Amino acid sequence: MANNFFHILIALVLIAALALLTDPFMVWMPAPAQMMVLLAAAIFAALWAGFVAYEKSRDERELTHTMQAGRIAYLAGIAVLTLALIVQGLAHAIDPWICVALGAMVAAKLGARIYYDRYR
């Protein structure tokens, strides 16, 4: 349970840092504070990635839950990036990083699927 609390805490701090990096807050936040929040977001994103990378399942039920959580997260990422692409497309100001992130997600999913189907 303590491990779950730590994961939840890291996720909440990361989400809070990302929220602070949005435009409404960037207007009044001084540049040094912006850099500190950016550093915090990078550190907590790396910590979160470490949790995801070293996630272990002890039985079939936990493996199923892990796979379902990954699928839901992937679909949520695709949905948010697609919505951002549509909204920015309608405003005629598409940020290329949204296209890069969406393409990277699709390519990584396809590459992992082909690798695990062929070599595992």
N, C-alpha and C positions, 0 to 999 in steps of 0.2 A: 504494500500500500504506500509506503514511503517513496518507492521508486515512481509510482504513478503520480504522486503529489509533485515530485521533482519535474517530471515530464510536463505536467499541467502548468506548473509555475514557469518553466522555460517557454512554453508555447504562449502563455499570456503575456509575458514580458516582450517576446518577439512581436506579437500582434500589437501591443501598445507602442513599441518603437516604430513599427511600420505605420501606425495611425498618425504618430507625431510627424512622420516624414511626408504626409500628404500636404497638398497646396495650402489649405486654410491655415495650417500651423506654421508653414515655412515663411509666411509673410512677416510675422512678428518675432519669430525666433532668431536670435543673433547667430551669425555664421559659426562661431565656436561651438555653440550649443547644437547646431545642426550637425556638425562634424562628430560630436560626441554621441548623438542619437544614431547617426549613421554607423559609427563604430560599434555601438551596442547592438544594433540590428544585425550587423555582419557577424558579430561574435555569437549572438543567440541563434542565428540561422545556422551557423557552423555546428553549434551544440545540438540543435535539433536534427540536422543531417546526420550527426554521429549516432543519435538515438535510433534513427530510422535504419541506418546502415548496419548496426549491430543488433537489431531486433532478432530475437531467437524464439522459436515456437517449440514447446516441449511435447505437444501431442497434436493430433489431427484437428481437434476443435480449435486450438489456438492458431494453427496454421490457416484454417479457414477464416477465422476472424481477422488475421493479419492480411490475408489476400483480399478480403472484402473491404477492409479499411483502405488499403492501397488503391483498389478500384474506385472507391467513392472519392478519395482525394484526387485521383487522376481526372475523373469526370468533373469534379468541381473546378479543378484548374482549367480544364478545357472550356468549361462553360463560362467562367469569369473572363478568360482571355478572349474568347469569341465575342462575348458581350462588349468588352472593351474595344475590340476591333470594329464592331458594328457602330458603336457610339462614336468613336473617333472617325470612322469612315463617313458617317453622316455629317460630322463637323468638318470634313475635308482636312483633317490633321492627324494622320495615322502615325503613331510612334513606332519606329521600326523595331524597337525592342519587344513590343507585343508580338509582332510577326515572328521574331527570332525565338521567343519563349514558346509560342504555340508550335512552331516547327520543330523545336528541340524536343518538346514533350511527345509529339507524334513520332518523330524519328527514334527516340529512345524506347518508346513502347514497342514499335515495330521491330527494332533491332533486338531488344530483349526477348521478344516473342519468338523470333526466328532462331536466335541463339539457343534458347531453352528447348525449343521443339527439335532442333537438330542435334545438339550436343549434350543434352541432359536426359 
